[in-house]
Structures are given as C-alpha cells and as structure tokens.
Amino acid sequence: MSSKVFFDVGISLDGYMAGPNAGPDNPMGDGASAMHGWVFQTATFREILGIPGGEQDTSDDALVKRVFARAGAYVLGRRMFDEGEVSWPENAPFRAPVYVLTHSPREPWVRQGGTTFHFVTDGIESALAQAKAAAGGKDVRISGGVHTIRQYIKAGLLDECTIHVAPVLLGAGLRLLDQLAPNVLKLETVSATSSKLVTHLDYRFVR
Ligand SMILES: NC(=O)c1ccc[n+]([C@@H]2O[C@H](COP(=O)([O-])OP(=O)(O)OC[C@H]3O[C@@H](n4cnc5c(N)ncnc54)[C@H](OP(=O)(O)O)[C@@H]3O)[C@@H](O)[C@H]2O)c1
C-alpha cells in the first residue's frame, strides 16, 4: 500500500482550529484546552508529551496511538512550530523528521528521540517531497496549522483527514475551512465515531 498524506486536527463545534490570541505564550489560543480535553485524557498523548497518567484501553487512546504510529514524517507551519518550540519536551512529540514551512532559513534542530526539525523555504511541494522521502514508506502527516493545511487542500495534495469535533464553542479564532472555494473540497465520508468528549470524522479526499 502506498504512503498516504493526511491531516488529523481538533476543531470546536463552531469550526475553530485555533482560539483567539494564539501564540507561544498561549498555545492553540483561548479556550483551546477545552477543545483538546479528550486527547489530553489519553495515556498515549500524555506519554508522548512526557506527562504521567491518562486513560488506557479506551477507543480514544487507541485512535491516538494509531495516528502517531502511521506517520513517518510531518509537515508543520512556522507558527505551529513557534508555539511548540517553547512548550514541547526535549524529546519532542514527533519522534520522526519534521519539515517546517517558513520564509526564514534555519539550520536543522535535532531533538532527543528521533525528532529533527528541518526548515523548508521553497514551498509546500518541496516540504511534502522531503517528508515522503524521509517517511520510510509510512504516511506523512500535515500537522498544521490552519494556513498550512489550507494550502495542501487547495493544491489537492491530501489523501485522507480526520477532524475531531469537540462540543465546545470558541467564538473566535482561526477556522480551518474558511477562505476555501466550495468546490476545492471533495470528500467521501469513511466513518464517524464518538466518545463523550468528541466526535471523530474520517474522510477520504476524492481526486
Ligand atoms: N486544532 C488543532 O488540531 C491544531 C493543530 C495544529 C495547529 N493548531 C494551531 O494552529 C495555529 C497555527 O496556525 P496558523 O495558520 O496561524 O499558522 P501555521 O500554518 O502553523 O504557520 C504559518 C506560517 O508558516 C509559514 N508558511 C506557511 N506556508 C508557507 C509556504 N508555502 N512557504 C513558506 N512559509 C510558509 C509562514 O511562516 P514565516 O512567517 O516564517 O514565513 C507562515 O507565517 C496555532 O495556534 C496552533 O496551535 C491547531
């Protein structure tokens, strides 16, 4: 089976992927911790961030485990990276090569546990090609943020996506699907599952 390109993000019920006032001092923006509450309850996500505890053997935990296991390389936008640079543990949560889109060249940043951040200044196709080459046959995750994923949607470079919808309202911030022409998004529904805190929507992109 060939390697897939996918994104997997959380949004609020009113469609926001980042709350207002997001930045390195306020990762993901105001209200975002409520939106991502379900993932922070999973043992797998906590282990990846070096936080003890969490729930094992739940459907949410199994889902998070699958998502991290399938990705062999990642693509990030520089603003998502800026938030993570100051808050991720030294053993950064990717444990794989990460390609950061930016207009500011920078030497690769090597972290413990297999994560190396490479800074890519020649566009989304180049970042994806480098990620595919580094992924060792596994899938490539376009991690975010909003403007980064939108570019991959517009360019038709995605195969699959999962959107985790939390029943919270953020009221403002950045919506994933704003500023896209209606006909740019052609999706087939693969599945919809839920737990108390979240509904997981799986889609396949139709080329
Ligand atoms: N809800 C979720 O699951 C989730 C997941 C991931 C991220 N997020 C949130 O999303 C927010 C960040 O999203 P965002 O849309 O503001 O920013 P972003 O997509 O993370 O980063 C945008 C920046 O990336 C660089 N960039 C993007 N495309 C480029 C290109 N084609 N060529 C060169 N550089 C390029 C530019 O940086 P330069 O200015 O350096 O050129 C641009 O300013 C954060 O708050 C983060 O927490 C949420």
The ligand as a MOL file (V3000), in Angstrom:
LIG
                    3D

  0  0  0     0  0            999 V3000
M  V30 BEGIN CTAB
M  V30 COUNTS 48 52 0 0 0
M  V30 BEGIN ATOM
M  V30 1 N -6.6010 22.2570 16.4380 0
M  V30 2 C -5.5560 21.5380 16.0520 0
M  V30 3 O -5.5970 20.3110 15.9890 0
M  V30 4 C -4.3070 22.2560 15.6630 0
M  V30 5 C -3.2940 21.5590 15.0220 0
M  V30 6 C -2.1520 22.2510 14.6320 0
M  V30 7 C -2.0430 23.6050 14.8820 0
M  V30 8 N -3.0560 24.2630 15.5050 0 CHG=1
M  V30 9 C -2.9740 25.7030 15.7750 0
M  V30 10 O -2.8890 26.4090 14.5490 0
M  V30 11 C -2.2780 27.6780 14.8240 0
M  V30 12 C -1.2480 27.9960 13.7780 0
M  V30 13 O -1.8710 28.0460 12.5050 0
M  V30 14 P -1.5710 29.2900 11.5380 0
M  V30 15 O -2.4750 29.1330 10.3770 0
M  V30 16 O -1.6090 30.5560 12.3240 0 CHG=-1
M  V30 17 O -0.0410 29.1040 11.1510 0
M  V30 18 P 0.7970 27.9040 10.5180 0
M  V30 19 O 0.1050 27.3150 9.3490 0
M  V30 20 O 1.2350 26.9960 11.6160 0
M  V30 21 O 2.1170 28.6940 10.0720 0
M  V30 22 C 2.0380 29.7170 9.1090 0
M  V30 23 C 3.4500 30.1390 8.7990 0
M  V30 24 O 4.1390 29.0750 8.1650 0
M  V30 25 C 4.9850 29.5710 7.1540 0
M  V30 26 N 4.4890 29.1090 5.8600 0
M  V30 27 C 3.2620 28.5750 5.5860 0
M  V30 28 N 3.1870 28.2580 4.2880 0
M  V30 29 C 4.3840 28.5900 3.7430 0
M  V30 30 C 4.9140 28.4830 2.4380 0
M  V30 31 N 4.1890 27.9720 1.4410 0
M  V30 32 N 6.1720 28.9060 2.2170 0
M  V30 33 C 6.9160 29.3960 3.2390 0
M  V30 34 N 6.4790 29.5250 4.5080 0
M  V30 35 C 5.2110 29.1260 4.7380 0
M  V30 36 C 4.9420 31.0690 7.2550 0
M  V30 37 O 5.9540 31.3740 8.2190 0
M  V30 38 P 7.0260 32.5680 8.0490 0
M  V30 39 O 6.3220 33.7390 8.6120 0
M  V30 40 O 8.2090 32.0830 8.8240 0
M  V30 41 O 7.3420 32.6920 6.6200 0
M  V30 42 C 3.5780 31.3180 7.8480 0
M  V30 43 O 3.5030 32.5410 8.5390 0
M  V30 44 C -1.6250 27.5490 16.1890 0
M  V30 45 O -2.3210 28.3190 17.1390 0
M  V30 46 C -1.7260 26.0770 16.5100 0
M  V30 47 O -1.8400 25.8070 17.8900 0
M  V30 48 C -4.1860 23.6150 15.8980 0
M  V30 END ATOM
M  V30 BEGIN BOND
M  V30 1 1 1 2
M  V30 2 2 2 3
M  V30 3 1 2 4
M  V30 4 1 4 5
M  V30 5 2 4 48
M  V30 6 2 5 6
M  V30 7 1 6 7
M  V30 8 2 7 8
M  V30 9 1 8 9
M  V30 10 1 8 48
M  V30 11 1 9 10
M  V30 12 1 9 46
M  V30 13 1 10 11
M  V30 14 1 11 12
M  V30 15 1 11 44
M  V30 16 1 12 13
M  V30 17 1 13 14
M  V30 18 2 14 15
M  V30 19 1 14 16
M  V30 20 1 14 17
M  V30 21 1 17 18
M  V30 22 2 18 19
M  V30 23 1 18 20
M  V30 24 1 18 21
M  V30 25 1 21 22
M  V30 26 1 22 23
M  V30 27 1 23 24
M  V30 28 1 23 42
M  V30 29 1 24 25
M  V30 30 1 25 26
M  V30 31 1 25 36
M  V30 32 1 26 27
M  V30 33 1 26 35
M  V30 34 2 27 28
M  V30 35 1 28 29
M  V30 36 1 29 30
M  V30 37 2 29 35
M  V30 38 1 30 31
M  V30 39 2 30 32
M  V30 40 1 32 33
M  V30 41 2 33 34
M  V30 42 1 34 35
M  V30 43 1 36 37
M  V30 44 1 36 42
M  V30 45 1 37 38
M  V30 46 2 38 39
M  V30 47 1 38 40
M  V30 48 1 38 41
M  V30 49 1 42 43
M  V30 50 1 44 45
M  V30 51 1 44 46
M  V30 52 1 46 47
M  V30 END BOND
M  V30 END CTAB
M  END
